[in-house]
């Protein structure tokens, strides 16, 4: 199994910690958050990982080298010149991710109890373009899915903004799920990205193509998830682990 760890963010919410340390190397219970994630992926059967870097990226390169890449094949997708956002990052990493098998994408600052192997197997069995980990947790922004668990839109509850490319879209007819920042993509995704260049969000990309292809939800009722990119979450992360 191949995976991409999105680790290039500026970590603005964790300032001043990230003034001198990249977010991926902020310690959680004595280990950098990226180490927790790499070890989890390795345990799940991932044997090839690409990590994108930007802010203080040299430190991440050095950390991985000092730990012999934790005994697996880890490559770097270098965005130090220009930060590409989630969608642009995945497209830039195409040389590492292309092939015949689906791959996992995982934000570096997400802790969860998701079973990576079950998520991957669900994608293999249904073979959509994308399988997105989602849950019913409270948030301000939701992805909207129909009865077949197909992505149809996006809703910001605070502003009331709705995005959908489906004709005659009706908010009330859809289930609202919070996105988990963890997903499986078919390498066919790169064919859909042909006209997308530079910096772009993967969510905006998904929404733009959702009416033309199959982007599915993987709802997990018992999901426990913590975004440790926030100071208050960072404090409770050791207990969460």
C-alpha positions in Angstrom: 0.0 0.0 0.0 1.2 3.5 -0.9 0.4 6.6 1.1 0.9 10.4 1.1 1.4 12.4 4.3 0.4 16.0 3.9 3.0 17.7 6.1 3.7 21.0 4.3 1.4 23.3 6.2 2.6 26.4 7.9 1.1 25.4 11.3 -0.3 28.9 11.9 -2.7 27.7 14.6 0.3 26.4 16.6 2.4 29.6 16.6 4.8 30.3 18.3 5.7 26.6 18.4 5.9 26.5 14.6 8.1 29.6 14.3 11.1 27.3 14.7 9.7 23.8 14.3 7.6 22.5 11.4 4.2 21.3 12.5 5.0 17.7 11.6 7.7 17.6 14.2 5.8 19.1 17.1 5.9 16.5 19.8 2.9 14.6 21.0 3.4 12.4 24.0 7.2 12.5 23.4 7.2 11.8 19.7 6.8 14.1 16.7 3.3 13.8 15.2 4.7 12.6 11.9 6.4 9.7 13.7 3.1 8.6 15.3 1.5 8.6 11.8 4.4 6.8 10.0 4.4 4.0 12.6 0.6 3.6 12.3 0.8 3.4 8.5 3.6 0.9 8.6 1.6 -1.2 11.0 -1.3 -1.1 8.6 0.8 -2.5 5.8 1.9 0.7 4.1 5.4 0.2 2.6 5.8 3.3 0.5 5.2 6.9 1.7 5.6 10.3 0.1 5.8 13.3 2.4 5.3 16.8 1.1 7.3 19.6 2.7 7.4 23.4 2.8 7.8 25.4 6.0 11.1 24.4 7.6 11.2 21.4 5.4 14.9 20.7 5.9 14.1 19.7 9.5 11.7 17.0 8.3 14.2 15.7 5.8 16.9 15.5 8.5 14.5 13.8 11.0 13.6 11.1 8.6 17.2 10.5 7.6 18.2 10.3 11.3 15.6 7.6 11.8 16.5 5.7 8.6 13.0 6.4 7.3 11.6 4.0 10.0 12.6 1.1 7.8 10.4 1.8 4.8 10.5 3.6 1.5 9.9 7.3 2.2 10.2 9.9 -0.6 10.0 13.8 -0.4 7.8 15.9 -2.5 9.5 19.3 -2.2 7.2 22.4 -2.0 9.7 24.7 -0.3 9.5 27.1 -3.2 5.8 27.3 -3.4 3.1 25.8 -1.2 0.5 24.0 -3.3 -2.4 23.3 -0.9 -3.9 19.8 -0.7 -5.0 19.2 -4.3 -1.9 20.8 -5.8 0.3 18.7 -3.4 -1.3 15.4 -4.6 -0.9 16.3 -8.2 2.8 17.3 -7.7 3.4 13.9 -6.1 1.9 12.0 -9.1 5.3 10.4 -10.0 5.4 8.7 -6.6 1.7 7.8 -6.5 0.8 6.8 -10.0 0.4 3.2 -10.9 -2.3 0.5 -10.7 -3.1 0.5 -7.0 -5.1 3.0 -4.9 -3.2 5.1 -2.3 -4.0 6.7 1.0 -3.8 10.4 1.8 -3.5 11.4 5.4 -3.1 14.9 7.0 -0.1 14.8 9.4 -2.1 16.5 12.2 -4.9 14.0 12.5 -5.0 11.4 15.2 -7.8 8.8 14.9 -8.9 5.2 15.6 -9.7 4.4 12.0 -8.6 1.0 10.8 -6.6 1.9 7.7 -6.8 -1.7 6.3 -10.6 -1.7 6.5 -10.8 1.7 4.9 -8.5 0.6 2.1 -10.4 -2.7 1.6 -13.7 -0.8 1.4 -12.3 1.2 -1.4 -11.0 -1.9 -3.2 -14.4 -3.6 -3.0 -16.4 -0.6 -4.4 -13.7 0.9 -6.6 -14.8 4.6 -6.7 -12.5 7.5 -7.7 -12.2 8.4 -4.0 -13.3 7.1 -0.6 -13.5 9.8 2.1 -13.5 9.1 5.8 -16.4 11.0 7.4 -18.4 11.0 10.6 -21.3 12.8 12.3 -19.1 14.9 14.6 -19.9 18.6 15.1 -18.1 21.1 12.9 -18.9 24.3 11.0 -18.3 22.9 7.5 -19.9 19.7 6.2 -19.7 17.5 3.1 -23.1 16.5 1.7 -23.9 13.0 0.5 -27.0 11.4 -1.1 -28.6 8.1 -0.1 -25.9 6.2 -2.1 -23.2 8.0 -0.1 -22.1 9.9 -3.2 -20.6 13.4 -2.6 -23.0 16.1 -3.8 -22.1 19.3 -2.1 -20.6 21.3 0.8 -22.2 23.4 3.5 -20.8 26.1 5.8 -23.3 26.2 8.7 -21.9 29.4 10.1 -22.2 31.5 6.9 -25.0 29.5 5.2 -22.9 29.1 2.0 -23.6 26.0 -0.1 -21.6 24.6 -2.9 -22.9 22.0 -5.4 -22.6 21.3 -9.1 -25.7 19.1 -9.1 -28.8 20.5 -10.8 -31.8 21.1 -8.5 -29.7 20.4 -5.4 -31.7 20.3 -2.2 -29.8 20.6 1.1 -32.6 18.8 3.0 -32.3 15.7 0.9 -28.7 15.0 1.8 -26.7 13.8 4.8 -24.1 16.1 6.4 -20.8 14.5 7.4 -17.6 16.0 8.8 -14.6 15.2 6.7 -11.8 13.4 8.5 -8.7 14.4 6.5 -8.1 10.8 5.6 -9.0 9.3 2.2 -8.2 6.7 -0.4 -7.7 7.7 -4.1 -7.7 5.8 -7.3 -4.7 6.7 -9.5 -7.4 7.6 -12.0 -7.7 10.8 -10.1 -4.7 12.2 -12.0 -6.7 12.1 -15.3 -9.3 14.4 -13.7 -6.6 16.8 -12.6 -5.2 17.4 -16.1 -6.7 20.9 -16.3 -5.9 21.8 -12.7 -2.5 23.6 -12.2 -0.6 25.1 -9.3 -2.2 25.6 -5.9 -5.7 24.2 -5.3 -7.8 22.6 -2.6 -8.7 18.9 -2.9 -12.1 19.6 -1.5 -12.8 22.2 -4.2 -11.5 19.7 -6.7 -13.8 17.0 -5.4 -16.8 19.3 -5.5 -16.1 20.3 -9.1 -16.1 16.7 -10.4 -18.6 15.1 -8.0 -21.5 15.2 -10.4 -19.5 13.5 -13.1 -17.8 10.6 -11.2 -18.0 8.6 -8.0 -16.7 10.1 -4.8 -18.0 8.1 -1.9 -18.3 8.5 1.9 -16.9 6.0 4.4 -19.0 6.9 7.4 -17.6 5.6 10.7 -20.1 6.0 13.6 -17.5 5.0 16.2 -14.8 7.3 14.8 -12.6 9.1 17.4 -10.7 11.8 15.7 -8.5 14.7 17.0 -7.1 17.5 14.9 -3.8 18.2 16.7 -3.2 21.3 14.6 -4.9 23.3 17.3 -3.2 24.2 20.7 -6.1 23.0 22.9 -6.2 19.7 21.0 -2.4 19.3 21.3 -2.8 19.5 25.1 -5.2 16.6 25.3 -3.5 14.5 22.6 -1.5 12.3 25.1 -4.7 11.2 26.8 -6.3 10.7 23.4 -3.5 8.4 22.4 
